[in-house]
Amino acid sequence: MLDSVLLALIYGILQGGAYGAIALGLSVIFGVTRVTNFAHGAMLMLSTFLYYELFTRFGIDPYIGILFVTPVLYLLGMATQRFLITPLLKKERGTTQDPASLLLITLGLGYAISNLFMMIYGSDYKTIPTAASKAYLTVEIGDFLFTTQWSRVIAFLAAFIIGFALWFIINKTELGKKIRAVSQNRDAAAICGVDVYKTYSVAFGLGIAAVAVAGACLSEYYFVQPQVGTLFGTKSFLIVVLGGLGSIPGAILGGLIFGIVESVGAQFITSSASSMLTFILFMIMLFIRPSGLLGKGGKV
């Protein structure tokens, strides 16, 4: 029994890292623009289908495909902010700082993308059988044996690589100074000459680019299907709230907690019930600490 729990803990940590990698982009977007992007999961799903097409048509491994898909998703993120979200911000700025219509438009965008891909590809599950997905890591210590796909280990490591890259951009570059200024006080940043809406577009693009990288890792071991975005999009939102809105370390920590709770909980109750534990944890966090474990008031 102890070995089973230990294995579940390790699997949970690996899966939690993947959750954190997916949630990082959502956290950055909210931390800068204050927009809860309900199309985040759909953007993740879109990236996995792009990797699927690159692999099936040209034989390009998703890890290599990052070089092609990430710039595309970055531009898509910028376009989404510029042509859909910014006009609403400008139109409704006099009535409310964060218009509720932003929630509706990102939610609608997410449904539109998901249904479009359902129409094109259907509901069949697709896989990307790459070398990494077929390679396994085995660790044996005495009677303890742990085996998992290398692609899961890479997805776990990707959370820290993506997190560091975003942290470096935000904290160590000139662009990062503008992003931090806008996230802390958009009006003061505008007075100082920062183009607030352009900075929003760049931040939104960075968030979607981050989920594109996570999508490459996910597609190596998980199936590709239009409803994947709904599953991981919902979990990303819960993870970001748990870890702290706008917090990069919080997104990773929240992902790890979610993965561990799901995996270890499944050793004692059914898998569906263990997933319910994460929702209970989410609600408890809202009551105890609404800003999240490492929340900074919604600022990056």
Disulfide bonds with the S-S distance in Angstrom:
none
